[in-house]
Amino acid sequence: MKMFAYWGVLLLCLVATGCVGKNTYQAKVDEATDLSARIADLQARMEQLEEDRRDALTRNSTLERKLAAALEKNSSLNQDLLRARADLDRSEKALSAKDAETGRIISDMRGRIDELEIRNRELSREVERERLARQARLAEMKNTYDELVDKLENEIERGEITISELQGKLTVNMVERILFDSGKADIREKGLEVLSRVGRILAESTDRDIRVEGHTDNVPISPRLQEKFPTNWELSTARATNVVHFLQETSNIAPERLVSCGYGPYRPVASNDTAEGRAQNRRIQIVLAPVEPGDSSP
């Protein structure tokens, strides 16, 4: 703003010298002032676009909407920049005969517009790169989903395994009976064979973290097992940990990509009032999720 005031004083001084007709020169001064205001408006709109970009990077679930908005703003900004350049060209021609200070002011204004154009192109390229990267991640997730469904077709048909995809996360839900005997954390022979198939597929998704969750119903641990598993919490955690060890040791999945956690009976998916509901709650969930920002995993 101080620079614009300086320009105004300078231009008034030039009017006073009588280099051109007062009314004609005042019109040029007004035009230059209007251009300065438009530059400030373009800068503000550019900063808003930068904020939209950062928000888009952190909110994958609404990225497509954000991308569309950013691209629309880019298009509008390009049009505004073209109009600003055309206006500046007209003003530059009219003021080209003035002294060196006026020329410096025009040069500064042109430099600001050039800088905005460069930043706008860089932002457009970054938005496009993120859009393509997200498309690639979604395609890879779909391929993993399709492969799991193909390799686990029989278990899915028997209701022993369900596979779901939501908000960029792929979840393999395995009921207790396919992996464990009641009240035990050792993986059954049949469960080892199923986990081997799952592990081979998950090992290929090297840019995803794998979280193994143990869940139980709300039936208390029997007294004969309480020395080993005081509550369902310990049982669910032991089961998840055994699955993690198997995936790491047998499928060669990098340990830094694996995490185990036990929720006990506290995250049911069905009512514990019926045998069918309790059977659904006794489960292992393997969640394939994007690597968290800042994670050093491969």
N, C-alpha and C positions, 0 to 999 in steps of 0.2 A: 504493500500500500504506500510506503514511503517513496518507493521508486516511481509509482504512478503520480504522486504529488509533485515529485521532482520534474517529471516529464511535463506536467501541466504548467508549472511555473516557467519551464524552459520555453514551451510552446507559446505562452502568453508574451514572453519577452520577444520572441521572434515576431509575433504579431505587431508588437510595438515598434519594431524596426521598420515596418512597412515594406518587407520583402515582396509580399503579394497583397492583394486586396483583403481587407479585414474580414469581410463576410466569407470569402472563399477559403481563407486559411482557417477561420474558426470551424468551418465545416469539416476540414481535414483533422483538426484537433479533436472534434467530437467523434469522428470516425475512429481515430487512434484510441481514444478513451474507451469506446465501445468494444474495440478489439481486445483491449486489455481485460475488460470485464468478461468477455467470452473465454479468454485464456484461463482466467481464474475459475470460471464455471467448468471448463473442460478438465482442469486439474482436480476439482472436487469430484467430478463424475469418474475420473480415472481412479482416485483413491477408493471410491465406493466399489468399483469393479474389482480392485485388489482385495478388498474385504470379502466380496462375494466368492473370490477364488479360494481364499483360505478356508472359508466356511464350507465350501464344496468338498475340499480335501478331507475334512474331518467328519463329514456326514454322508457316508456311502448310501444310506437308505434313501436319501433325497438327491443324490448326485445328478441324476438325469434332469430333474427339474431345475437344479442350480445351473447345470451346464447350458440348458436351453436359455435361461435368463441371462447368463454371462454372454452367450453368443449373440443374443438379441441386442444386449448393450454394446457389444463390440461393433455390430453392424451400424447401430445408431452413432457410435463414436466415430467410426470411419467416415460417415457422411458429414458429421459436424466438422471433422478435421479437414475434409476436402473443401467445405464451404469457408472455413477459416482461412485456409491457404489461398483460396481465390480472392477473398476480401483483402488479405494482406498484400497479395500481388498488386491489386488496384491501388491500395494506399501507398505501397512502395514506389510505384510509378509516379504518383502525384507528388510525393515528398522527396524524390531523388535529387532535386536541385537544391535542397536545403543544406545546411552546414553539417560538419562531421558528427556533431552530437546527435542530430536527428537520425543520421545514418546508423550510428551505434545503437540507438534505441530500436530501430527496425530490425537490425541484425540480432539483437537480444531476443526480440519477439519471435523471429523466425527460428532461432535456436531452440526456444521453448517448445514450439510446435513440432520441430524435428524430434526432440527428446520424447515428447508424448507419443509420437507415431512409433518410435522404436520400442517404447515400453508397451504400447498396445499390441504390436506384433509379437513381442516376447510372451505377453500374457495369453494371446490367442494360441500360440504354439504350445504353451504349458497346459492350457485347458484341453487342447486336442490330444496331447500325450496322455493326460489322465483319463480322458474318455476311452482311448484305445486300450490303455492298461486295464481299465475296469471291464471292458468287453472281453479281454483275454482272460481275466480272472473268472468271469461268469462262465465263459466257454469251458475252462478247465474244470470248474465246479460241476458243470453239467456232465462232462465226460466221466468224472469220478462217480457221480450219482448213477449214471447209466451203467457203468461197469460194476458197481456194487449190486445194483438190482439184477444184473445178468448173472453174476457169480453166486448170489444168495437167493436165487429164484425159488428153490424148494423151501427154504426156511421161511421166506416171506409168505408163500402160499399156505404154510402151516400156521402162520400167525406167530412164529417164534421171533421174527425180526421185522421191524418196520424201519423205513428210511424216509427222512423228511429233509426239506431244504427251506430255510427261512432267513431272510435278511443277511445273505452271504454266508450262512452257517449250514453245514451239512451234519445231520445227526443220525447215527445208527443206534437204534434202540433194540437191545437183546434181552429177552425175558430170562428169569433166573434158571429155568429148567434146562435151557440149552447149554449153560455154562457151569452151574454149580448144583451140588446136592444141598438139600435143606440144611441150613445152619452151618454150612462149610464154606471156606474161602478158596479151597484148592479147585483148580479148573478141571472139569471132567474131560475125558478123552475126546468125546464128541465136540466139546467146546473148543478144545485146542485146534481141531481140524477147521472149524468155522473161523476162529480167530486168525489162523494162518492165511485163509483166503482174504479176509478183511485187511490184514497187515500188509500183504503184497500190494494191494491197491493203495492203501494209505501211504506207503513208503514212496510212492511216485509223486505225491503232492508235497514237494519239498518246501513250498512257500506258505505252508499252513501249520498252525499249532494244533496239537491233538490233546484234548482234555477227556480223560476217562472218569466218569462219574458213577459211584456206587449208590444204589437206592434200595430200601427195604420197605416192608409193610410196617404196621404199628404193633404187631404181635411181639411181646417181650421175648428176649432170649431165654431158652429153657435153662433151669438151674444147672444141668450137667455141662452146659457149654459156657456158663458165665465166667469161669476161670480164664478161658481163652478170649472170649468176647463178652465183656461185661454188659454192653448194650448193642443195639442195632447200629449205632454209629461206628463202633469199632469193626463190626462185621462188614459194613458197606465200604469202609476205608480199606480194609484188608483185601477185599475182592477187587476193588479198583486198582490197588497197588500191584496185585498179582497179574492183572491184565496188562498194566503198563510194562512190568518186567518182561512179560512174554513178547509184547510187540517190539520192545527194544532188543531183546536177545535173539529172537527168532526171525523177525522181519527187518532187523538192522536199521530201525528208525532211530535217528539221532536223539539222544536222551534230552537235549535241550529243547526239543519240540514237544516233549511229553510232560503231562502233569496229571496227577491222580487226586481225587477228592471224594470223600464220603459224606453223603447227606442224610444217611439213616432213613427214618420215616418222614422227614420234614419237607419233602417236595413230592407229594403223591400226584399221580396223574389220573387216579380213579378213587372211588370211595373205598375205604377199608372196611365197610360194613358188610361186604359180600366176599365170598371166596374168589370170584372172578376179578373183583376190583383189587384185592390184595395180591393176586397173581400178577396183575399188570404193574403194580407198584414195586414188586421185587424184580429189579432189572439193573442192567449195566447200560449206560449211554456213552457212546463215543462221539464226541463233538469235534468236527473239523472246522476251524475258524481261522480268519486271516491273522497273520502275525501282527501283534500290537506294535504301534509306532514306537521307534526307539529300541525295539528288540534286536539283539545281536545274533539271533538265530539265523542259520543259512537261508 
